[in-house]
Amino acid sequence: MLRYKEPGKLKKILMPMTLRVAHVNVSKGYRGGERQTELLARELEKADVQQILVARHGAPLVKRCQNIDLEIRAVSGNPLTVAMATKGVDLVHAHDGRSVYGAYLRSLISKIPYVVTRRINNPIRNHHLAHRVYQRAASVVAVASKVAETVKSFDSKVNVQVIYSGSSGLSVSRKHSDLIKNSFPGKFLVGNIGALENQQKGQEYIIEVALDLQNSHPDIQFLLIGGGKDEKMLKKSAATLKNLCFTGFVENVGDYLAAIDLFILPSNKEGIGGILIDAMEQKVPVIASRVGGIPEIVHDEKNGILIDPRSPDQLKAAILRLHASEQQRHALGSQGYELAKNFTANVMAQKYLNLYRNTVKPKN
């Protein structure tokens, strides 16, 4: 086990806490679920909660949480190590699919309650142990109503509720944002931010649209922002395109969002598509697939445009429509900005805190 403390915070760490909560996320990478885990921990740092993060050795999440007032317990990721690392807490919060079995095992050992956050809209594997694990959870939190429906269809006995993901509250440097914008002079920037995993995110459709538009609309520039397992394949498909570029993984996501004119998310499947909320916070109009929980935050023709999944023709038409109308872009961006105010990390954290307190009787 590893423990990290930031200088000057020892007094707070040693003070008695109402709740002792273990967040468990043993994913190897850093994607939306890990970002939400970090955001929740940062918000709960302001509350009367003593937090422990159980994460995989060397995972990006460990590094990103080192300046949060919490204890970090590094594990290999298997259920037994998770169960051992969650000893002595009041509640276990499993943030990814691998973690639920370790939380279940800890509950069997010491009757510690656990909650599970379900972030994806994929069906749960239908086997006997999975039913026992999800039924035993004090609550399974779905990040969207569509995800909740998937959990309920798996097992109607599971206690499910919805807590939407929170925005990242991304910082923006106007200087850096202007540098990004000015590196594409005279261009209308269409951005996609996310893991380069084509089966889920559908970046192939962006490449197809870019190919169609490179001669007819040379002022439209596409940016694929992020990295992932399909990066090599996608770059090969886009090798001849001058109107599309790959930035790789970037830390200053907020600067890129502030620089682009339009955000697109043509995913084949999503839980909620939290990056859309981040885009809305920057008043960027959005186009997204009508999948998973996305229609719960993108209301067609009000704060964005919805398209069918696997429909590059619809994606192209929506891009050209907004490209031609600054007035509509402004209207959609403004409505998105207003909606995003209801999806902050603080709102999310308060709902989780209420859930924790209703699950565990606070200790005096």
Contacts in CASP RR format, 6 or more apart in sequence:
PFRMAT RR
TARGET T0000
AUTHOR 0000-0000-0000
METHOD contacts of the structure
MODEL  1
MLRYKEPGKLKKILMPMTLRVAHVNVSKGYRGGERQTELLARELEKADVQ
QILVARHGAPLVKRCQNIDLEIRAVSGNPLTVAMATKGVDLVHAHDGRSV
YGAYLRSLISKIPYVVTRRINNPIRNHHLAHRVYQRAASVVAVASKVAET
VKSFDSKVNVQVIYSGSSGLSVSRKHSDLIKNSFPGKFLVGNIGALENQQ
KGQEYIIEVALDLQNSHPDIQFLLIGGGKDEKMLKKSAATLKNLCFTGFV
ENVGDYLAAIDLFILPSNKEGIGGILIDAMEQKVPVIASRVGGIPEIVHD
EKNGILIDPRSPDQLKAAILRLHASEQQRHALGSQGYELAKNFTANVMAQ
KYLNLYRNTVKPKN
1 73 0 8 1.000
1 74 0 8 1.000
1 85 0 8 1.000
2 62 0 8 1.000
2 72 0 8 1.000
2 73 0 8 1.000
2 74 0 8 1.000
3 71 0 8 1.000
3 72 0 8 1.000
3 73 0 8 1.000
4 66 0 8 1.000
4 71 0 8 1.000
4 72 0 8 1.000
5 13 0 8 1.000
6 66 0 8 1.000
6 67 0 8 1.000
6 69 0 8 1.000
9 69 0 8 1.000
12 69 0 8 1.000
13 50 0 8 1.000
13 69 0 8 1.000
13 71 0 8 1.000
17 48 0 8 1.000
17 49 0 8 1.000
17 50 0 8 1.000
18 48 0 8 1.000
18 49 0 8 1.000
18 357 0 8 1.000
18 362 0 8 1.000
18 363 0 8 1.000
19 48 0 8 1.000
19 49 0 8 1.000
19 50 0 8 1.000
19 90 0 8 1.000
19 91 0 8 1.000
19 356 0 8 1.000
19 357 0 8 1.000
19 360 0 8 1.000
19 362 0 8 1.000
19 363 0 8 1.000
20 49 0 8 1.000
20 50 0 8 1.000
20 52 0 8 1.000
20 88 0 8 1.000
20 89 0 8 1.000
20 90 0 8 1.000
20 91 0 8 1.000
21 44 0 8 1.000
21 49 0 8 1.000
21 50 0 8 1.000
21 51 0 8 1.000
21 52 0 8 1.000
21 89 0 8 1.000
21 90 0 8 1.000
21 91 0 8 1.000
21 92 0 8 1.000
21 93 0 8 1.000
21 356 0 8 1.000
22 51 0 8 1.000
22 52 0 8 1.000
22 53 0 8 1.000
22 54 0 8 1.000
22 73 0 8 1.000
22 85 0 8 1.000
22 86 0 8 1.000
22 89 0 8 1.000
22 91 0 8 1.000
22 92 0 8 1.000
22 93 0 8 1.000
23 37 0 8 1.000
23 40 0 8 1.000
23 41 0 8 1.000
23 51 0 8 1.000
23 52 0 8 1.000
23 53 0 8 1.000
23 54 0 8 1.000
23 93 0 8 1.000
23 95 0 8 1.000
24 54 0 8 1.000
24 55 0 8 1.000
24 82 0 8 1.000
24 85 0 8 1.000
24 86 0 8 1.000
24 92 0 8 1.000
24 93 0 8 1.000
24 94 0 8 1.000
24 95 0 8 1.000
24 96 0 8 1.000
24 99 0 8 1.000
24 102 0 8 1.000
24 103 0 8 1.000
25 33 0 8 1.000
25 34 0 8 1.000
25 37 0 8 1.000
25 53 0 8 1.000
25 54 0 8 1.000
25 55 0 8 1.000
25 61 0 8 1.000
25 95 0 8 1.000
25 96 0 8 1.000
25 99 0 8 1.000
26 54 0 8 1.000
26 55 0 8 1.000
26 56 0 8 1.000
26 59 0 8 1.000
26 75 0 8 1.000
26 77 0 8 1.000
26 82 0 8 1.000
26 96 0 8 1.000
26 98 0 8 1.000
26 99 0 8 1.000
27 33 0 8 1.000
27 34 0 8 1.000
27 56 0 8 1.000
27 59 0 8 1.000
27 61 0 8 1.000
27 96 0 8 1.000
27 98 0 8 1.000
28 56 0 8 1.000
28 59 0 8 1.000
29 59 0 8 1.000
29 60 0 8 1.000
29 61 0 8 1.000
30 59 0 8 1.000
30 60 0 8 1.000
30 61 0 8 1.000
30 64 0 8 1.000
31 194 0 8 1.000
31 195 0 8 1.000
32 119 0 8 1.000
32 165 0 8 1.000
32 274 0 8 1.000
32 275 0 8 1.000
33 95 0 8 1.000
33 96 0 8 1.000
33 119 0 8 1.000
34 59 0 8 1.000
34 60 0 8 1.000
34 61 0 8 1.000
34 64 0 8 1.000
34 95 0 8 1.000
35 168 0 8 1.000
36 95 0 8 1.000
36 117 0 8 1.000
36 119 0 8 1.000
36 143 0 8 1.000
36 165 0 8 1.000
36 166 0 8 1.000
36 348 0 8 1.000
37 53 0 8 1.000
37 61 0 8 1.000
37 95 0 8 1.000
38 61 0 8 1.000
38 64 0 8 1.000
38 65 0 8 1.000
38 68 0 8 1.000
39 166 0 8 1.000
39 168 0 8 1.000
39 345 0 8 1.000
39 348 0 8 1.000
39 349 0 8 1.000
40 345 0 8 1.000
40 348 0 8 1.000
40 349 0 8 1.000
40 352 0 8 1.000
41 51 0 8 1.000
41 53 0 8 1.000
41 65 0 8 1.000
41 68 0 8 1.000
41 70 0 8 1.000
42 68 0 8 1.000
42 345 0 8 1.000
43 345 0 8 1.000
43 346 0 8 1.000
43 348 0 8 1.000
43 349 0 8 1.000
44 51 0 8 1.000
44 349 0 8 1.000
44 352 0 8 1.000
44 353 0 8 1.000
45 51 0 8 1.000
45 68 0 8 1.000
45 69 0 8 1.000
45 70 0 8 1.000
47 349 0 8 1.000
47 353 0 8 1.000
49 353 0 8 1.000
49 356 0 8 1.000
50 70 0 8 1.000
51 68 0 8 1.000
51 69 0 8 1.000
51 70 0 8 1.000
51 71 0 8 1.000
52 70 0 8 1.000
52 71 0 8 1.000
52 72 0 8 1.000
52 73 0 8 1.000
52 86 0 8 1.000
52 89 0 8 1.000
53 61 0 8 1.000
53 62 0 8 1.000
53 65 0 8 1.000
53 68 0 8 1.000
53 70 0 8 1.000
53 71 0 8 1.000
53 72 0 8 1.000
53 73 0 8 1.000
54 73 0 8 1.000
54 75 0 8 1.000
54 82 0 8 1.000
54 85 0 8 1.000
54 86 0 8 1.000
54 99 0 8 1.000
55 61 0 8 1.000
55 62 0 8 1.000
55 65 0 8 1.000
55 72 0 8 1.000
55 73 0 8 1.000
55 74 0 8 1.000
55 75 0 8 1.000
56 62 0 8 1.000
56 74 0 8 1.000
56 75 0 8 1.000
56 76 0 8 1.000
56 77 0 8 1.000
57 74 0 8 1.000
57 75 0 8 1.000
57 76 0 8 1.000
58 74 0 8 1.000
62 72 0 8 1.000
62 74 0 8 1.000
65 72 0 8 1.000
66 72 0 8 1.000
73 85 0 8 1.000
75 81 0 8 1.000
75 82 0 8 1.000
75 84 0 8 1.000
75 85 0 8 1.000
77 98 0 8 1.000
79 101 0 8 1.000
79 102 0 8 1.000
79 104 0 8 1.000
79 105 0 8 1.000
80 102 0 8 1.000
80 105 0 8 1.000
82 99 0 8 1.000
82 101 0 8 1.000
82 102 0 8 1.000
82 103 0 8 1.000
82 105 0 8 1.000
82 106 0 8 1.000
83 102 0 8 1.000
83 103 0 8 1.000
83 105 0 8 1.000
83 106 0 8 1.000
83 109 0 8 1.000
86 92 0 8 1.000
86 102 0 8 1.000
86 103 0 8 1.000
86 106 0 8 1.000
86 112 0 8 1.000
87 106 0 8 1.000
87 110 0 8 1.000
88 110 0 8 1.000
88 112 0 8 1.000
89 112 0 8 1.000
90 112 0 8 1.000
90 360 0 8 1.000
90 363 0 8 1.000
91 112 0 8 1.000
91 113 0 8 1.000
91 114 0 8 1.000
91 115 0 8 1.000
91 138 0 8 1.000
91 356 0 8 1.000
91 359 0 8 1.000
91 360 0 8 1.000
92 103 0 8 1.000
92 106 0 8 1.000
92 107 0 8 1.000
92 112 0 8 1.000
92 113 0 8 1.000
92 114 0 8 1.000
92 115 0 8 1.000
93 114 0 8 1.000
93 115 0 8 1.000
93 116 0 8 1.000
93 117 0 8 1.000
93 352 0 8 1.000
93 356 0 8 1.000
94 100 0 8 1.000
94 102 0 8 1.000
94 103 0 8 1.000
94 114 0 8 1.000
94 115 0 8 1.000
94 116 0 8 1.000
94 117 0 8 1.000
95 117 0 8 1.000
95 119 0 8 1.000
96 119 0 8 1.000
97 116 0 8 1.000
97 118 0 8 1.000
99 116 0 8 1.000
100 114 0 8 1.000
100 116 0 8 1.000
100 133 0 8 1.000
100 134 0 8 1.000
100 137 0 8 1.000
101 129 0 8 1.000
101 133 0 8 1.000
103 114 0 8 1.000
103 116 0 8 1.000
103 137 0 8 1.000
104 114 0 8 1.000
104 132 0 8 1.000
104 133 0 8 1.000
104 136 0 8 1.000
104 137 0 8 1.000
106 112 0 8 1.000
106 114 0 8 1.000
107 113 0 8 1.000
107 114 0 8 1.000
107 136 0 8 1.000
113 138 0 8 1.000
113 359 0 8 1.000
113 360 0 8 1.000
114 136 0 8 1.000
114 137 0 8 1.000
114 138 0 8 1.000
115 137 0 8 1.000
115 138 0 8 1.000
115 139 0 8 1.000
115 140 0 8 1.000
115 141 0 8 1.000
115 355 0 8 1.000
115 356 0 8 1.000
115 359 0 8 1.000
116 134 0 8 1.000
116 137 0 8 1.000
116 139 0 8 1.000
116 140 0 8 1.000
116 141 0 8 1.000
117 140 0 8 1.000
117 141 0 8 1.000
117 143 0 8 1.000
117 163 0 8 1.000
118 140 0 8 1.000
118 141 0 8 1.000
118 142 0 8 1.000
118 143 0 8 1.000
118 147 0 8 1.000
118 150 0 8 1.000
118 151 0 8 1.000
119 143 0 8 1.000
119 147 0 8 1.000
119 165 0 8 1.000
119 271 0 8 1.000
119 272 0 8 1.000
120 147 0 8 1.000
120 269 0 8 1.000
120 271 0 8 1.000
121 144 0 8 1.000
121 146 0 8 1.000
121 147 0 8 1.000
121 150 0 8 1.000
121 269 0 8 1.000
121 270 0 8 1.000
121 271 0 8 1.000
121 291 0 8 1.000
121 292 0 8 1.000
121 293 0 8 1.000
122 150 0 8 1.000
122 269 0 8 1.000
123 150 0 8 1.000
123 153 0 8 1.000
123 154 0 8 1.000
124 130 0 8 1.000
124 134 0 8 1.000
124 150 0 8 1.000
124 151 0 8 1.000
124 154 0 8 1.000
124 155 0 8 1.000
126 154 0 8 1.000
130 154 0 8 1.000
131 154 0 8 1.000
131 155 0 8 1.000
134 140 0 8 1.000
134 151 0 8 1.000
134 154 0 8 1.000
134 155 0 8 1.000
134 158 0 8 1.000
135 155 0 8 1.000
135 157 0 8 1.000
135 158 0 8 1.000
137 158 0 8 1.000
137 159 0 8 1.000
138 159 0 8 1.000
138 359 0 8 1.000
139 159 0 8 1.000
139 160 0 8 1.000
139 161 0 8 1.000
139 355 0 8 1.000
139 359 0 8 1.000
140 151 0 8 1.000
140 158 0 8 1.000
140 159 0 8 1.000
140 160 0 8 1.000
140 161 0 8 1.000
141 160 0 8 1.000
141 161 0 8 1.000
141 162 0 8 1.000
141 163 0 8 1.000
141 352 0 8 1.000
141 355 0 8 1.000
142 148 0 8 1.000
142 150 0 8 1.000
142 151 0 8 1.000
142 160 0 8 1.000
142 161 0 8 1.000
142 162 0 8 1.000
142 163 0 8 1.000
143 162 0 8 1.000
143 163 0 8 1.000
143 164 0 8 1.000
143 165 0 8 1.000
143 271 0 8 1.000
143 272 0 8 1.000
143 293 0 8 1.000
144 162 0 8 1.000
144 164 0 8 1.000
144 271 0 8 1.000
144 272 0 8 1.000
144 292 0 8 1.000
144 293 0 8 1.000
144 296 0 8 1.000
145 162 0 8 1.000
145 293 0 8 1.000
145 296 0 8 1.000
146 271 0 8 1.000
146 292 0 8 1.000
146 293 0 8 1.000
146 296 0 8 1.000
147 162 0 8 1.000
147 271 0 8 1.000
147 272 0 8 1.000
147 292 0 8 1.000
147 293 0 8 1.000
148 160 0 8 1.000
148 161 0 8 1.000
148 162 0 8 1.000
151 158 0 8 1.000
151 160 0 8 1.000
152 158 0 8 1.000
152 160 0 8 1.000
161 355 0 8 1.000
163 348 0 8 1.000
163 351 0 8 1.000
163 352 0 8 1.000
163 355 0 8 1.000
164 272 0 8 1.000
164 296 0 8 1.000
164 297 0 8 1.000
164 343 0 8 1.000
164 348 0 8 1.000
165 272 0 8 1.000
165 273 0 8 1.000
165 274 0 8 1.000
165 277 0 8 1.000
165 343 0 8 1.000
165 348 0 8 1.000
166 274 0 8 1.000
166 277 0 8 1.000
166 343 0 8 1.000
166 344 0 8 1.000
166 345 0 8 1.000
166 347 0 8 1.000
166 348 0 8 1.000
167 274 0 8 1.000
167 277 0 8 1.000
167 278 0 8 1.000
167 280 0 8 1.000
167 281 0 8 1.000
167 340 0 8 1.000
167 343 0 8 1.000
167 344 0 8 1.000
167 345 0 8 1.000
168 253 0 8 1.000
168 278 0 8 1.000
168 345 0 8 1.000
169 278 0 8 1.000
169 281 0 8 1.000
169 344 0 8 1.000
169 345 0 8 1.000
170 253 0 8 1.000
170 254 0 8 1.000
170 257 0 8 1.000
170 278 0 8 1.000
170 281 0 8 1.000
170 282 0 8 1.000
171 254 0 8 1.000
172 254 0 8 1.000
172 255 0 8 1.000
172 257 0 8 1.000
172 258 0 8 1.000
172 282 0 8 1.000
173 252 0 8 1.000
173 255 0 8 1.000
174 258 0 8 1.000
176 252 0 8 1.000
176 255 0 8 1.000
177 254 0 8 1.000
177 255 0 8 1.000
177 256 0 8 1.000
177 258 0 8 1.000
177 259 0 8 1.000
178 259 0 8 1.000
180 255 0 8 1.000
180 256 0 8 1.000
180 259 0 8 1.000
181 189 0 8 1.000
181 259 0 8 1.000
184 221 0 8 1.000
186 219 0 8 1.000
187 219 0 8 1.000
187 220 0 8 1.000
187 221 0 8 1.000
188 219 0 8 1.000
188 220 0 8 1.000
188 221 0 8 1.000
188 261 0 8 1.000
188 262 0 8 1.000
188 323 0 8 1.000
189 221 0 8 1.000
189 223 0 8 1.000
189 259 0 8 1.000
189 260 0 8 1.000
189 261 0 8 1.000
189 262 0 8 1.000
190 220 0 8 1.000
190 221 0 8 1.000
190 222 0 8 1.000
190 223 0 8 1.000
190 260 0 8 1.000
190 261 0 8 1.000
190 262 0 8 1.000
190 263 0 8 1.000
190 264 0 8 1.000
190 319 0 8 1.000
191 222 0 8 1.000
191 223 0 8 1.000
191 224 0 8 1.000
191 225 0 8 1.000
191 256 0 8 1.000
191 260 0 8 1.000
191 262 0 8 1.000
191 263 0 8 1.000
191 264 0 8 1.000
192 201 0 8 1.000
192 203 0 8 1.000
192 206 0 8 1.000
192 222 0 8 1.000
192 223 0 8 1.000
192 224 0 8 1.000
192 225 0 8 1.000
192 263 0 8 1.000
192 264 0 8 1.000
192 265 0 8 1.000
192 266 0 8 1.000
193 225 0 8 1.000
193 226 0 8 1.000
193 253 0 8 1.000
193 256 0 8 1.000
193 257 0 8 1.000
193 263 0 8 1.000
193 275 0 8 1.000
193 279 0 8 1.000
194 201 0 8 1.000
194 225 0 8 1.000
194 226 0 8 1.000
194 227 0 8 1.000
194 275 0 8 1.000
195 201 0 8 1.000
195 226 0 8 1.000
195 227 0 8 1.000
195 228 0 8 1.000
196 203 0 8 1.000
196 224 0 8 1.000
196 226 0 8 1.000
196 227 0 8 1.000
196 228 0 8 1.000
196 229 0 8 1.000
196 230 0 8 1.000
196 231 0 8 1.000
196 234 0 8 1.000
196 246 0 8 1.000
197 228 0 8 1.000
197 229 0 8 1.000
197 230 0 8 1.000
198 204 0 8 1.000
198 230 0 8 1.000
198 233 0 8 1.000
198 234 0 8 1.000
199 230 0 8 1.000
199 268 0 8 1.000
200 267 0 8 1.000
200 268 0 8 1.000
200 269 0 8 1.000
200 270 0 8 1.000
201 265 0 8 1.000
201 266 0 8 1.000
201 267 0 8 1.000
201 268 0 8 1.000
202 266 0 8 1.000
202 267 0 8 1.000
202 268 0 8 1.000
203 224 0 8 1.000
203 230 0 8 1.000
203 234 0 8 1.000
203 266 0 8 1.000
204 234 0 8 1.000
204 237 0 8 1.000
205 266 0 8 1.000
205 310 0 8 1.000
205 311 0 8 1.000
205 312 0 8 1.000
205 315 0 8 1.000
206 222 0 8 1.000
206 224 0 8 1.000
206 244 0 8 1.000
206 264 0 8 1.000
206 266 0 8 1.000
206 315 0 8 1.000
207 234 0 8 1.000
207 237 0 8 1.000
207 238 0 8 1.000
207 241 0 8 1.000
207 244 0 8 1.000
208 312 0 8 1.000
209 222 0 8 1.000
209 312 0 8 1.000
209 315 0 8 1.000
209 316 0 8 1.000
209 319 0 8 1.000
210 220 0 8 1.000
210 222 0 8 1.000
210 238 0 8 1.000
210 241 0 8 1.000
210 243 0 8 1.000
210 244 0 8 1.000
211 241 0 8 1.000
212 312 0 8 1.000
212 316 0 8 1.000
213 220 0 8 1.000
213 243 0 8 1.000
213 316 0 8 1.000
213 319 0 8 1.000
213 320 0 8 1.000
214 241 0 8 1.000
214 242 0 8 1.000
214 243 0 8 1.000
217 320 0 8 1.000
217 323 0 8 1.000
218 243 0 8 1.000
220 243 0 8 1.000
220 319 0 8 1.000
220 323 0 8 1.000
221 243 0 8 1.000
221 244 0 8 1.000
221 245 0 8 1.000
222 241 0 8 1.000
222 243 0 8 1.000
222 244 0 8 1.000
222 245 0 8 1.000
223 244 0 8 1.000
223 245 0 8 1.000
223 247 0 8 1.000
223 256 0 8 1.000
223 260 0 8 1.000
224 234 0 8 1.000
224 244 0 8 1.000
224 245 0 8 1.000
224 246 0 8 1.000
224 247 0 8 1.000
224 248 0 8 1.000
225 247 0 8 1.000
225 248 0 8 1.000
225 250 0 8 1.000
225 253 0 8 1.000
225 256 0 8 1.000
226 246 0 8 1.000
226 247 0 8 1.000
226 248 0 8 1.000
226 249 0 8 1.000
226 250 0 8 1.000
227 246 0 8 1.000
227 248 0 8 1.000
227 249 0 8 1.000
231 246 0 8 1.000
231 248 0 8 1.000
234 246 0 8 1.000
235 246 0 8 1.000
238 244 0 8 1.000
238 246 0 8 1.000
247 256 0 8 1.000
250 256 0 8 1.000
253 278 0 8 1.000
254 278 0 8 1.000
254 282 0 8 1.000
257 263 0 8 1.000
257 278 0 8 1.000
257 279 0 8 1.000
257 281 0 8 1.000
257 282 0 8 1.000
257 284 0 8 1.000
258 282 0 8 1.000
258 284 0 8 1.000
260 284 0 8 1.000
261 284 0 8 1.000
261 285 0 8 1.000
261 329 0 8 1.000
262 284 0 8 1.000
262 285 0 8 1.000
262 286 0 8 1.000
262 287 0 8 1.000
262 319 0 8 1.000
262 322 0 8 1.000
262 323 0 8 1.000
262 329 0 8 1.000
263 275 0 8 1.000
263 276 0 8 1.000
263 279 0 8 1.000
263 284 0 8 1.000
263 285 0 8 1.000
263 286 0 8 1.000
263 287 0 8 1.000
264 286 0 8 1.000
264 287 0 8 1.000
264 288 0 8 1.000
264 315 0 8 1.000
264 319 0 8 1.000
265 273 0 8 1.000
265 275 0 8 1.000
265 276 0 8 1.000
265 286 0 8 1.000
265 287 0 8 1.000
265 288 0 8 1.000
265 289 0 8 1.000
265 294 0 8 1.000
266 287 0 8 1.000
266 288 0 8 1.000
266 289 0 8 1.000
266 307 0 8 1.000
266 309 0 8 1.000
266 311 0 8 1.000
266 312 0 8 1.000
266 315 0 8 1.000
267 273 0 8 1.000
267 288 0 8 1.000
267 289 0 8 1.000
267 291 0 8 1.000
267 294 0 8 1.000
267 309 0 8 1.000
268 289 0 8 1.000
268 291 0 8 1.000
268 309 0 8 1.000
268 310 0 8 1.000
269 291 0 8 1.000
269 292 0 8 1.000
269 309 0 8 1.000
270 289 0 8 1.000
270 291 0 8 1.000
270 292 0 8 1.000
270 293 0 8 1.000
270 294 0 8 1.000
271 292 0 8 1.000
271 293 0 8 1.000
271 294 0 8 1.000
272 292 0 8 1.000
272 293 0 8 1.000
272 294 0 8 1.000
272 296 0 8 1.000
272 297 0 8 1.000
273 288 0 8 1.000
273 293 0 8 1.000
273 294 0 8 1.000
273 297 0 8 1.000
274 297 0 8 1.000
276 286 0 8 1.000
276 288 0 8 1.000
276 294 0 8 1.000
276 297 0 8 1.000
276 298 0 8 1.000
277 297 0 8 1.000
277 340 0 8 1.000
277 343 0 8 1.000
279 286 0 8 1.000
280 286 0 8 1.000
280 303 0 8 1.000
280 333 0 8 1.000
280 336 0 8 1.000
280 337 0 8 1.000
280 339 0 8 1.000
280 340 0 8 1.000
281 337 0 8 1.000
281 340 0 8 1.000
282 337 0 8 1.000
283 333 0 8 1.000
283 334 0 8 1.000
283 336 0 8 1.000
283 337 0 8 1.000
284 333 0 8 1.000
285 304 0 8 1.000
285 305 0 8 1.000
285 322 0 8 1.000
285 328 0 8 1.000
285 329 0 8 1.000
285 332 0 8 1.000
285 333 0 8 1.000
286 298 0 8 1.000
286 303 0 8 1.000
286 304 0 8 1.000
286 305 0 8 1.000
286 332 0 8 1.000
286 333 0 8 1.000
286 336 0 8 1.000
287 304 0 8 1.000
287 305 0 8 1.000
287 306 0 8 1.000
287 307 0 8 1.000
287 315 0 8 1.000
287 318 0 8 1.000
287 319 0 8 1.000
287 322 0 8 1.000
288 294 0 8 1.000
288 298 0 8 1.000
288 304 0 8 1.000
288 305 0 8 1.000
288 306 0 8 1.000
288 307 0 8 1.000
289 306 0 8 1.000
289 307 0 8 1.000
289 308 0 8 1.000
289 309 0 8 1.000
290 300 0 8 1.000
290 306 0 8 1.000
290 307 0 8 1.000
290 308 0 8 1.000
290 309 0 8 1.000
291 309 0 8 1.000
294 306 0 8 1.000
295 306 0 8 1.000
297 339 0 8 1.000
297 343 0 8 1.000
298 304 0 8 1.000
298 305 0 8 1.000
298 306 0 8 1.000
299 339 0 8 1.000
300 306 0 8 1.000
302 332 0 8 1.000
302 335 0 8 1.000
303 332 0 8 1.000
303 333 0 8 1.000
303 335 0 8 1.000
303 336 0 8 1.000
303 338 0 8 1.000
303 339 0 8 1.000
304 332 0 8 1.000
304 333 0 8 1.000
304 335 0 8 1.000
304 336 0 8 1.000
305 318 0 8 1.000
305 321 0 8 1.000
305 322 0 8 1.000
305 332 0 8 1.000
307 314 0 8 1.000
307 315 0 8 1.000
307 318 0 8 1.000
308 314 0 8 1.000
321 328 0 8 1.000
322 328 0 8 1.000
322 329 0 8 1.000
322 332 0 8 1.000
END
